[in-house]
Amino acid sequence: MGEDRAAGFHSYATNSLEEAHDAIAAHYYDLRLEVVGRATEFETRLSVVDLGALTVGDVRFGTEMRMSFGEPGVYHVAVPFGGCFSVQEGCGVTDFATERRALVFDPARDIHIDTWSGDCQALTVKIDKAAVVRQLEVLLGRSVRRPPRFGPYMDVSRGPGLSWMRLAMWNLLERNVPLGLLSHPMIRGRLEQTLLEGMLLATDHAFRDALEAPPPPMRPASVKRVMDAVQELPAEPYDANRLAAIAQVSLRTLQEAFRRYVGMSPMAYVHEVRLQRVHRQLQAGGAGHDDRDGSGPCVGVRPSGPVRPAVPGALRGVTLADTARRVSRRTRRSAAFCGHAPRIPERRPAGSVLWSGHGDRTARRG
């Protein structure tokens, strides 16, 4: 988690059993793959998006199949879009996955899929076990002795299970969007974290009650510690997990404390601080200030070229005075809490505008 890279997309289509095996093994695990139905109808289609700690894919074979693999060592969630398949873990009973009920594989047990219908197409998500443990510890604010053992099913017909499945599927849809959101490492990282947290909230396990209980209270001094850190180094690549580590509390406690004391989320506060710094720099250099000296990146804003008076999208026509008033309203409460006056830039004449942009990054495509 936290790697500064975009998501990776890969797509495969083959009539070769060997090539199908190699493609699946490259992104998931080595397995035994056997055609049970008509060999002439065998055609593997696999699409995969690599999110770091998670690998999200959809696969179909066009005919009846049988497959098995040893202890995966990772968590795995699989649900069919159409058709069905059965799973036997170790010497346990055989369970069928349906469009309403996903199966959650045990990392420590052999997996046998003896029935894969010819019309089956499945969403299959591999989840790193260590990343799940780390995210659980961040949410709880304490260490755990052993990885969670999930129940065998995830209800994807409603509630958090349905939301989790749809979010995973959305990542696959992005493979057809050139320069889409997943081409930005920041978005990839946030989706990775959201899917890890969603996994913990959508499945049954021993820590579920603790996650759903109200978070413990947080002292104001811990909130101020986070705010001071952001004020001192606004350009750092913060995410919610890192801010919770600075506060030395759970992520849930940090979020609740910021809502109570600051009136916004921790990451919203980071964005407000960066916006203030950009305004001060533009004020010092003028509305036509050229950012080639690197002042933009040092506050966490990374334009793709010089800062210009013309602004794209929602920022078009926003003056420094307009934004200063907005920042002032939103930060007055947090500044009073922190014990320092809000550092808001002076008003500029009407017509002065703010522009910021982000450099494009292109996702890897197979």
N, C-alpha and C positions, 0 to 999 in steps of 0.2 A: 504494500500500500504506500501511497505518497510518491510514487515514481513519476518523474516529470516526462511523461510520454503520452501519446495519443492511443486510442484503442486500435487494435489490429484486426482487420477483416480478412477472412479467407473463404473461398468457395470452391467446391469440388463437384465434378460430375463424371462418373466413370462406369463402364460395364465390366471392369476388371475387379475380381474379388481381391486380388493382391493389392491393387491400388487403393481400394476401399479400406482394406485393413490398415495400410500404411497411413492414410489420411486420418483415420480415427485414432490410431495409436499416437500420431504426432501431437494431437491436441488433448487427448484423454488418457488412455492407457492401452497397453498391449492386450489383445483379446483373441479369442478363438471365434472366427466368423464362418458360418456354414449356411449355404443356401438349401432351404427345405422345399420351397415351391418350385415353380417353373424357372429353370435357369435362363431361358430366353427372355424372361421378363425382368431379370435382375438389372437394376440401374440405380446406383447409389448417387444421391444428391445430398451434399453436406454443406451447410453454411455455418461459419463460426465467427464470433467476435470475442477477442481477448481483452478482458477488462482488468487484468492484473491478477488479483486473488480469485477471480471467477472467470470461467470459460462458458460462454452461452452459445448454444448451437441448436440447429434443427436438422434432423436427418430422416431420410426415407430410403427404402431399398427397392420398392416396386414389386416385391414378391415375399413369400413367407420365409422367415429367417430363424436361425438359432444362434445364440452367441453366449460367451461366458468369459469372465476374467477373474483373476485372483484378487486378494484384498486390495482395494483401490488406495487406501491410505488417505483418502479425501472424502468429503461429503459430496453427495450427488443427488440431485432432484430431477426426476423425469416425469413428463406428463404428455400423453398423446393429444395432438390436434384432431386427429381422426384415426379410426381403427383402434387397436388395443395391443397390449403386450403383457406378458406375465413375468414375474420376477421371483426367484427363490434365493434367499440369502443363506449361505451355509447349508445346514440340514433342516432349515425351517420350512414352514408351510409356503405354498405358492400363492402369491397375491397378484391381482390384475390391476393395472393402472387404467383409469378411464379419464375422460375429458373433465370430470368433476373432482377427481381424486388423484393427486400426484403421489408417486412413491419416493421415499427418502432412503437412499442406500446407506448401510452401515459401513464406515471406513475399514472396519476390522474383519469383515466377513466376505467370503467368496460370493460372486454374483453369477447366477445362471438365468438366462432368458431363453426359455424353451418354446415360447409362443410369441411370434411377432407377425401380425397379420399382414397380408400383402398390401392393404390400403393404409397401413399405419405410417403416420408422420409424427414425430415427437420432438418436443422441446426438451433439451437435456442440458443441465447446468452443473458443471463441476465447481466445487467450492473448497478452497484451501482450508484445511483444518486449523492450522496455526493462526490464520487471519481471523477465523471465527472466534477463536479463543481470545485473541487480542481485542477484538471489538466488543466481546462480552465483558471483558475486564474494564474497558473504557466506560461502558454503559453502567456497570455496577460500581465502579470506583474502587475496586479491590481485585486481588488476584484470585484465581480459581485453581483448585488442585488438579482437576482433570477436565478434559474436553467434554462439552455437553453431549449426551446421547439423545438423539432426536427420536421421536415417535416414528413409526413406519410410514405415516401418511401426512400429506398436507392437503387440506381442504381448499381447492382452488375454485370453488363454485361461488364463494362469497367472501366478504371481509378481507383481512390482511393477506390471506393466501391468494385470492383473486387479484388484488392489487400487485402483489409481488410477481405473479406470473405475467401480468400485463406489462409491468416495467421491464422484466427480462425480455419479453417479446419485442418491446419497443427498440431495444438495442439492436436486434436483428434487422428491423426495418431500416435502421440508419445506414446499413451497408449500401443502399441505393441513393444516398444523399451526398453528393460531392461537397466537400468542405463543410459537412454538417457539424452538429455540436460535439460529437464524439471525436472530432479531429482536434479538439482542445483538451490538453491534459487535465486542466482543472475540472472540466465536466466529467471526464472519465473517472477521475478520482472520487468525485462526489457520488456518482452512480455506483461505483464499487462499494463505497461506504454504505450507501442507502440499501443496496441489495443485501449486504452482510447483516445490517441491523434488521432489515425486513425478514430475513431468514429466521432470526432469533425471535421475532414477534409473531411469525405466522405458523410456527411448529410447536409441538408439545415437547417440553424438556424440563429438567429439574429446576432451572433458573427462571422459568416463565413467570411465576408469581412475583419474584423479586423485581423483575423488569416492569411488571404492570403496577407495582405498588408505588405510591407517591415518593418522589426522590427525597432524600434527607435534606434538611436546611443547610444553607451555605452562608458563612459569615461574610459580611460586606468587605472585609479586608481582602478576601480571596478574589472578589470581583475587581477590586481596585488593583490587585496585582496583575490581573489580565489586562485591564485598561492601560496601566502604566507601560506594560510590555509592548502593547500595540502602538502606543504613542511614541515610544522610543524607537521602535524598528517597524514602521508600517509596511515596508516593502517585503518583509519576510513572507514566505509561502504558507500562510496560516491556513489550517482547516480546523473544524470543530474539535477533532481529537487532540490536536496540538494545544489548543487553547485550554482544554480540560486538563491536560498534563501540566500546563503552567499554573493553573489554579489548584492542582493537586486534589481534584474532586472528580466525581463521575461526570460523564457528558450530560446525563439527564439533570443532575444537580446544577451544573453550570448554566444550561439553557433556562431552567426555571428561575435561577437567581438573576440572570440578565433581564428576563422579562419583568421580574419584580422590581429590581433596583434601577435598571437603565431604560426599560421601556422598549427594548428591541432585542433581537437575537445576537449572540456573540459575533457571528459573521457579518451581520448588518452593521454592527459597531465598527468592525474592521473597515468596511467599505466607506463609512462616514468619515473616519479618520483620514483615509487616503484621499477622499474627495476634498477635505479641508486643505490638505497639503498641496494638492494640485492647484487649488484656487490661490493659495499664497504664492506659489511659484509663478503662476500666470500674472498675478498682480504685480509681482516684482519685475517681471520681464516684459509686461505688456501683452495685450491680446494677441499680437502677432509673434509672440516669442517662439523662436526656433528651438526645438527640443533635441537638437543634435548634440548638445552637451551632455545628454544622458540624465537630465533632471527628472524626466518622467518615470523611467524604470526605478529610480531610487525611492519612489513612494508607492511602488506596486502597480503603476499604470504603464502599460507597454504599448505605446502607439506604433503603428507600422510606418510612420513617416513623421515629418515635422508637424507640430501642433498648429492647426489652421483655424481661422475664424469660422469657416463653414463646418457644420456638424451634421452627422448622419442621424437618421431615425428620430428617436424620442428626444434627443438632446438638441435638435435643431431649434434655434431661436431662444434657447435658455440663456439668460444673461447671468453674469456673475452675481448681480444683486438678487436675482430670483433664487439661485441656488444657495446663496449665503443665508437668505431668510429661511429656506427649508432646512438647511443644516443647523441653523441656530435653534429653530423650534425643536428639532429632534435630539440635539445634543445638550440643551440647557439642563435637562433633568440629570443626564449622566455626568455633566461637568460639576453640577452642584453636589452630586453624590461623591465624586472623586476629590472634591475640595480644591479644584482649580477652575479658573475662568475659562469658558469656551474660547478656543482660538479660531475665531471666524475672521476671514479677510474683510477688509473694508469694502464698501460698496464701490462698484465701478460704474461709469456712465452707461446709460442704456445703449444696447448694441454690442457691448462686450460679451463674448460668448466663450463657452467651454467646449473643448473637443477632446475626446480620447478614443483610441482605437486599440485593437489587439491584432498582433501579427497572425497570419494564417498558418496553420500546420496541417499537413495532409496525412491522413491515416494510411497505414500500410495496407495494401490490398494484395490478396493472393491471386 
